[in-house]
Amino acid sequence: MGEFDLIARYFARVIPELGHAGAGARTVAVGIGDDCAVLTPTPGHQWLVSADMLVEGRHFLSTVSPRRLGHKALAVNLSDLAACGASPRAFFLSLALPRVDEAFLAGFSQGMFELADAHGIVLAGGDTTAGPLNINITVMGETPTGQALLRSGARPGHEVWVSGTLGDARLALEVFRGTLSLPGAQFDEARLRMEMPEPRVALGRALRGIASAAIDVSDGLIGDIGHVLQRSGVGATLRLADLPRSAILGAQPEDVQQLCLLTGGDDYELVFTARAEDRERVIAAGRESGTPVYRVGRIDAEPGLRVVDGAGRPLALTALSAFDHFKT
């Protein structure tokens, strides 16, 4: 099978027939098949664009199923749109394959399109080539002009919130690394969180006009909230006991919980800030989007990040670090 046969069989879809794609189908006037896609922006909106690369052995294990990999490849990009409060519209896929593996392509495209259809986003173009397995997706979304959530709006006195639960993906990774073990059903559940994260797109949209700053947890909580603190010029105090965790993680030793909660990547939950007087609005946004949200700390004027235990004593964070592509 050649390159263009591969594209036609597994990735090209006729846009006018994509009734399930909603606004994404209306956005893509011309998709796969021309030198460029032609996109039509919604009047009064701004584009939000993000790109992520997934490399085998760095971002995913060779043991992941193709369907789950297709899901995750798009999910991590949709999570960036969620963090900015954007509505997904179109995406572009660049894919390097060591060989044409039809079973892999069938599963990968199935997982990717299942998630795309769930969020009304259309594959509008991309590229394929031979080479080591490498997946690069660029997503495009929209928000009403001036309503994008950014990292720079946190202010002293604002509250820090987290969606969902943290740490299960890192827990699964530690099992793969052989540092701990879990019963089969618990490992399967944690592994699902690592391999098929659910981007919090609906919550991000519901937080427009409420959250003062936001980011998704992709590289670990202490690292990702650190980006918010740096861009906003503030500090923060987080309460370890209030960080949401699953029953599986909550049954682990305290040091394992700290490692997974504070440094575990691949959660793709949202951590965001909001004014204390907007607390009920945050809770309503979580309810509206079907997403649990938890208040876990506060923004301080004093620079730096502090994590305190149940007695209010600060934890030593020097031995903990978030994921870094060139250091980890």
Salt bridges, closest charged atoms under 4 A:
ASP101 OD2 - ARG99 NH2 3.70
GLU102 OE1 - ARG9 NH1 2.74
GLU114 OE1 - ARG67 NE 3.04
ASP117 OD1 - ARG13 NH1 3.12
ASP117 OD1 - HIS20 NE2 3.09
GLU142 OE1 - ARG89 NE 2.95
GLU159 OE2 - ARG279 NH2 2.33
GLU159 OE2 - ARG295 NH1 3.74
ASP168 OD2 - ARG193 NH1 3.68
GLU174 OE2 - ARG170 NE 2.73
GLU174 OE2 - ARG177 NH1 3.08
GLU195 OE1 - ARG68 NH1 2.90
GLU195 OE2 - ARG191 NE 2.87
GLU198 OE2 - HIS71 NE2 3.78
ASP242 OD2 - ARG239 NE 2.43
ASP266 OD2 - LYS72 NZ 2.89
GLU269 OE2 - ARG193 NH2 3.32
GLU269 OE1 - ARG200 NE 2.78
GLU277 OE2 - ARG275 NH1 3.54
ASP278 OD2 - ARG275 NE 2.94
ASP278 OD1 - ARG281 NH1 3.47
ASP300 OD1 - ARG298 NE 2.79
ASP300 OD2 - ARG306 NH2 2.99
GLU302 OE2 - ARG306 NH1 3.88
ASP309 OD2 - ARG313 NE 2.89
